[in-house]
Amino acid sequence: MALKYSLLDQSPISEGSTPQEALKHTAILAQQAENWGYTRFWVSEHHDATTLAGSSPEVLIAHLGAVTQTIRLGSGGVMLPHYAAFKIAENFKLLEALYPGRIDAGMGRAPGGMPRASYALNEGKKRDSSLFPKQIDELCMYLNDAIPEDHPYFGMKATPVTVNTPPIWILGSSENSARLAAEKGLPYMFAHFINGEGGQNFTKEYRKQFKSIDGSKPYVGIAIFVVCQETPELAEWIASSLDLSLSMSAQGMPSNGTPPPEKASAYPYSKFEKQLVAENRRRMVVGTSQHVVDQLETVASEYEADEVMLVSATYDFKDKLKTFELIAEEMKRRRQTDISLFTDS
């Protein structure tokens, strides 16, 4: 099966820009992703984050569905421990009714923000992520209208009732998330852009331990940072913004959004920060389209991945569009070459 490519957008806010502008860019990017032939487009959930505008993926997905026609849309992901599984099921049932056959329900257990946001979301109570596996079971039950007779909610339906059920994905960056996806027989998206170490072993164990539910088969995706431009030098220049953003975030430094390359390139990195940048580069691929796609295919092979989900954050939105456009063009060129070689043989 040919490797699939998709996009995840976190609606990042650049220095001097606004959340409104970031969300507008997300919608434009979804439309372009559809035109370029990407498989799916997901949006994330972040709370109390002044540098990322996406706090409610279900609401944003509803908007994206209205401005696109065919591309799959989903959450990357909903932080399920904050919510009642029944409400999330109804949210995705409604999205499925609006955009049949196009919705993915990506679920994660991370907080999506600092502790104060978790307390606020849980009405002052401590967030209990240990309930995540049970919530996944409940979500499956509600989405598939499969409440057993001995359940206190038997007879209740998550509405609206739909012909199709949005597939549930498990998202994560740890061995626990991979193990859970295998146990539940669900597709798994590993966040390489969050954790660049050990994921290959996690996905290997996922495939090994996978328990098929109603004929389901293991399916692995990996999400990774990319910056792609027409020259290596330009790609490095633009990627410097992401380097500085990640470094600042890791150190808990205040940020006004993705910095411009001029500021990032002139930043006086300490020895420790230079090591941090080098370590973070393990979570991203930077370069020309040929180099980037070569590297993505190598990483996908290491993960035995069926799909690569691309993530990018640039100061100038035009550079972000160019990143994904160049990769799409390279993918198209390679597919045409493969077809030509096949027909000529």
Disulfide bonds with the S-S distance in Angstrom:
none
